[in-house]
Amino acid sequence: MSTQPLRDRYLRDGFVFPFDAMSAAEAFELRTEFETLERTHGADPNFLYAVNGGSDFILPSLHALTHRTEILDRVEEILGPNLIVFSTSLFIKEPHTAHYVSWHQDLTYWGMDGDEEVTAWVALSSATLNNGCMRMLPGSHERELAPHRDTFDKDNLLTRGQVIAETVDETQAVDVELHPGQFSLHHGRTFHGSHANQSNNRRIGVSINYVTPHMRNREGIRPMVHLARGEDAEGNFQTVPPPKGVLHEHDIATLRQAKALAESFYYKGTEQRLATDAIACDR
């Protein structure tokens, strides 16, 4: 790894990797726990609802992951001591499937008035070029948000199947390959995407979006979040406590409130939804 300071590399390229969040054995343990829950609760709409965004609201192990010192120490080098978990999602690519992530910028649909954020992508399995690791375009974070178009492509793992409208020169992209337990960090304006999984194994990653308390929704919405480190003296978010247990009734209610608020800006300008979003509250 380069001896250049992390923040300098991040500001130069718009991403930096790899770092160790945990050992490979711990990553395997967390993956095993998640896949066990998946087998047990996979048919529960609340479980599916959270996997697409908000898994840290109903799964204590995912909440603990977002608070790991190994991750927060690195994020703090970029954002400072006060850190909020804005959202958490699992990105799972089954072997030999067409699922992919189109070229996009994370901040496009967040509805925020700034860019004090960092996304940590944690590998619970190997992330390789063969199984569809992320690909980043160096320096693209220095641009403003580019026009995107919605596709709602069934194979696209993004919320709206959003894709940057311009043609991206993939020959300049860097493959963000990670071992289990490692993570990368990237800026919300960095162009990134990933290809389909051509391997015989699942590719499982956890995307954690960290922001500072200074970030604010442009329309005055106060998203429901977890405070990861430091304090929130700004009042731009609603801080909620850690989950009480796996799919605890209280946490499910909190998740639904949080997602309803989030969907108001993630889906602004469209009537379409993912199948796992906008679940009726009485279901």
For each residue, the residues with C-beta under 8 A, 3 or more apart:
1: 18
2: 9
3:
4: 8 9
5: 8 9 77
6: 9 10 16 74 77 78
7: 10 11 77 78
8: 4 5 11 12
9: 2 4 5 6 12 13 16
10: 6 7 13 14 15 16 78 118 185 187
11: 7 8
12: 8 9 138 139
13: 9 10 16 136 138 139 141 174
14: 10 136 137 138 139 140 141 142 186 187 189 190
15: 10 136 138 141 174 176 184 185 186 187 190 192
16: 6 9 10 13 19 184 185 186
17: 176 178 182 183 184 185
18: 1 177 178 179 182 183 184
19: 16 70 71 74 182 183 184 185
20: 23 70 181 182 183
21: 27 65 68 70 71 120 122 181 182 183
22: 26 27 30 68 70 181
23: 20 26 27 181
24: 27 28 179 180 181
25: 28 29
26: 22 23 29 30 181
27: 21 22 23 24 30 31 123 124 125 180 181
28: 24 25 31 32 180
29: 25 26 32 33
30: 22 26 27 33 34 61 65 124
31: 27 28 34 35 124 125 180 204
32: 28 29 35 36
33: 29 30 36 37 61
34: 30 31 37 38 59 61 62 90 124 204
35: 31 32 38 39
36: 32 33 39 40
37: 33 34 40 41 47 59 246
38: 34 35 41 42 47
39: 35 36 42
40: 36 37
41: 37 38 44 47 246 247
42: 38 39 47 48
43: 47
44: 41 47 48 247
45: 48 49 276 279 283
46: 49 50 58 247 252 255 279
47: 37 38 41 42 43 44 50 51 58 247
48: 42 44 45 51 52 276
49: 45 46 52 54 255 256 259 276 277 279
50: 46 47 53 54 55 57 58 59 255
51: 47 48 55 89 90 92 276
52: 48 49 89 90 159 274 276 277
53: 50 87 88 89 159 259 262 277
54: 49 50 57 58 87 88 89 255 258 259 262
55: 50 51 58 59 62 88 89 90 206
56: 59 62 63 65 66 85 88 226 243
57: 50 54 63 240 243 251 254 255 258
58: 46 47 50 54 55 243 246 247 248 251 252 255
59: 34 37 50 55 56 62 63 243 246 247
60: 63 64 242 243 245 246
61: 30 33 34 64 65
62: 34 55 56 59 65 66 88 90 206
63: 56 57 59 60 66 67 226 242 243
64: 60 61 67 68
65: 21 30 56 61 62 68 71 122 206 208
66: 56 62 63 71 85 88 208 226 228
67: 63 64 72 85 226 228 229
68: 21 22 64 65 71 72
69: 72 73
70: 19 20 21 22 73 74
71: 19 21 65 66 68 74 75 120 122 183 208
72: 67 68 69 75 76 83 228 229
73: 69 70 76 77
74: 6 19 70 71 77 78 120 185
75: 71 72 78 79 83 118 120 185 210
76: 72 73 79 80 81 83 229
77: 5 6 7 73 74
78: 6 7 10 74 75 118 185
79: 75 76 82 83 116 117 118 210 211 212
80: 76 83 212 230
81: 76 229 230
82: 79 212 213 229 230 231 232 233
83: 72 75 76 79 80 210 211 212 227 228 229 230
84: 210 211 212 213 215 225 226 227 228 232 237 239
85: 56 66 67 88 208 209 210 225 226 227 228
86: 110 117 209 210 211 215 223 225
87: 53 54 208 209 262
88: 53 54 55 56 62 66 85 206 207 208 209
89: 51 52 53 54 55 206 207
90: 34 51 52 55 62 204 205 206 207
91: 101 157 203 204 205 206 207
92: 51 202 203 204 205
93: 97 99 100 131 132 157 194 196 197 202 203
94: 97 99 197 202
95: 131 197 199 200 201 202
96: 197 198 199 200
97: 93 94 155 196 197
98: 155 196
99: 93 94 132 155 156 157 196 197
100: 93 132 155 156 157 193 194 195 196
101: 91 104 132 134 156 157 158 192 193 194
102: 151 153 156 158 161 162 163 164 193
103: 137 163 164 168 191 192 193
104: 101 108 148 158 162 163 164 191 192 193
105: 108 140 145 146 148 164 188 189 190 191 192
106: 110 117 119 186 188 189 190 209
107: 110 112 115 117 145 188 189
108: 104 105 145 148 162
109: 159 160 162 265 266 267 268
110: 86 106 107 117 188 265 266
111: 217 218 219 221 265 268
112: 107 115 117 211 215 216 217 218
113: 215 216 217 218
114: 214 215 216
115: 107 112 187 188 189
116: 79 211 212 214 215
117: 79 86 106 107 110 112 187 188 209 210 211 212 215
118: 10 75 78 79 185 186 187 188 209 210
119: 106 185 186 187 188 207 208 209 210
120: 21 71 74 75 183 184 185 207 208 210
121: 134 176 178 183 184 185 186 205 206 207 208
122: 21 65 71 181 182 183 205 206 207 208
123: 27 126 127 178 179 180 181 182 183 204 205
124: 27 30 31 34 180 204 205 206
125: 27 31 131 180 201 202 203 204 205
126: 123 131 178 179 180 201 203
127: 123 131 132 133 134 176 177 178 203 205
128: 131 133 177 199
129: 133 175 177 195
130: 197 198 199
131: 93 95 125 126 127 128 197 198 199 201 203
132: 93 99 100 101 127 194 195 196 197 198 203
133: 127 128 129 175 176 177 178 194 203
134: 101 121 127 175 176 184 186 192 193 194
135: 170 173 174 175 176 192 193 194 195
136: 13 14 15 140 173 174 176 186 190 191 192
137: 14 103 140 168 169 172 173 174 190 191 192
138: 12 13 14 15 172 174
139: 12 13 14 142
140: 14 105 136 137 143 189 190 191
141: 13 14 15 186 187 188 189 190
142: 14 139 189
143: 140 146 189
144: 189
145: 105 107 108 189
146: 105 143 164 165 166 191
147: 164 165 166
148: 104 105 108 162 163 164 165
149: 162 163 165
150: 160 161 162 270 272
151: 102 156 160 161 162 163
152: 156 160 161 272
153: 102 156 161
154:
155: 97 98 99 100 196
156: 99 100 101 102 151 152 153 161 163
157: 91 93 99 100 101
158: 101 102 104 161 162
159: 52 53 109 162 266 267 274 277
160: 109 150 151 152 266 267 270 272
161: 102 150 151 152 153 156 158
162: 102 104 108 109 148 149 150 151 158 159
163: 102 103 104 148 149 151 156
164: 102 103 104 105 146 147 148 168 191
165: 146 147 148 149
166: 146 147
167:
168: 103 137 164 173 191 193
169: 137 172 173
170: 135 173
171:
172: 137 138 169
173: 135 136 137 168 169 170
174: 13 15 135 136 137 138
175: 129 133 134 135
176: 15 17 121 127 133 134 135 136 184 192
177: 18 127 128 129 133
178: 17 18 121 123 126 127 133 182 183 184 205
179: 18 24 123 126 182
180: 24 27 28 31 123 124 125 126
181: 20 21 22 23 24 26 27 122 123
182: 17 18 19 20 21 122 123 178 179
183: 17 18 19 20 21 71 120 121 122 123 178
184: 15 16 17 18 19 120 121 134 176 178
185: 10 15 16 17 19 74 75 78 118 119 120 121
186: 14 15 16 106 118 119 121 134 136 141 190 192
187: 10 14 15 115 117 118 119 141 190
188: 105 106 107 110 115 117 118 119 141 209
189: 14 105 106 107 115 140 141 142 143 144 145
190: 14 15 105 106 136 137 140 141 186 187
191: 103 104 105 136 137 140 146 164 168
192: 15 101 103 104 105 134 135 136 137 176 186
193: 100 101 102 103 104 134 135 168
194: 93 100 101 132 133 134 135
195: 100 129 132 135 198
196: 93 97 98 99 100 132 155
197: 93 94 95 96 97 99 130 131 132 202 203
198: 96 130 131 132 195
199: 95 96 128 130 131 203
200: 95 96
201: 95 125 126 131
202: 92 93 94 95 125 197
203: 91 92 93 125 126 127 131 132 133 197 199
204: 31 34 90 91 92 123 124 125
205: 90 91 92 121 122 123 124 125 127 178
206: 55 62 65 88 89 90 91 121 122 124
207: 88 89 90 91 119 120 121 122
208: 65 66 71 85 87 88 119 120 121 122
209: 85 86 87 88 106 117 118 119 188
210: 75 79 83 84 85 86 117 118 119 120 228
211: 79 83 84 86 112 116 117 215
212: 79 80 82 83 84 116 117 215
213: 82 84 231 232 233 234 236 237
214: 114 116 234 236
215: 84 86 112 113 114 116 117 211 212 236
216: 112 113 114 234 236
217: 111 112 113 220 221 222 223 236 265
218: 111 112 113
219: 111 265
220: 217
221: 111 217 261 264 265
222: 217 235 236 237 238 261
223: 86 217 237 238 258 261 262
224: 237 238 239 240 254 257 258 261
225: 84 85 86 237 238 239 240 258
226: 56 63 66 67 84 85 239 240 242
227: 83 84 85 230 231 232 239
228: 66 67 72 83 84 85 210
229: 67 72 76 81 82 83
230: 80 81 82 83 227
231: 82 213 227
232: 82 84 213 227 235 236 237 239
233: 82 213
234: 213 214 216 237
235: 222 232
236: 213 214 215 216 217 222 232
237: 84 213 222 223 224 225 232 234
238: 222 223 224 225
239: 84 224 225 226 227 232
240: 57 224 225 226 254 258
241:
242: 60 63 226
243: 56 57 58 59 60 63 246 248 251
244: 248 250 251
245: 60 248 251
246: 37 41 58 59 60 243
247: 41 44 46 47 58 59 251 252
248: 58 243 244 245 251 252
249: 252 253
250: 244 253 254
251: 57 58 243 244 245 247 248 254 255
252: 46 58 247 248 249 255 256
253: 249 250 256 257
254: 57 224 240 250 251 257 258
255: 46 49 50 54 57 58 251 252 258 259
256: 49 252 253 259 260 279 281
257: 224 253 254 260 261
258: 54 57 223 224 225 240 254 255 261 262
259: 49 53 54 255 256 262 263 277
260: 256 257 263 264
261: 221 222 223 224 257 258 264
262: 53 54 87 223 258 259 265 266
263: 259 260 266 267 273 277 278
264: 221 260 261 267 268
265: 109 110 111 217 219 221 262 268
266: 109 110 159 160 262 263
267: 109 159 160 263 264 270 272 273 277
268: 109 111 264 265
269:
270: 150 160 267
271:
272: 150 152 160 267
273: 263 267 277 278
274: 52 159 277
275:
276: 45 48 49 51 52 279
277: 49 52 53 159 259 263 267 273 274
278: 263 273
279: 45 46 49 256 276 283
280: 283
281: 256
282:
283: 45 279 280
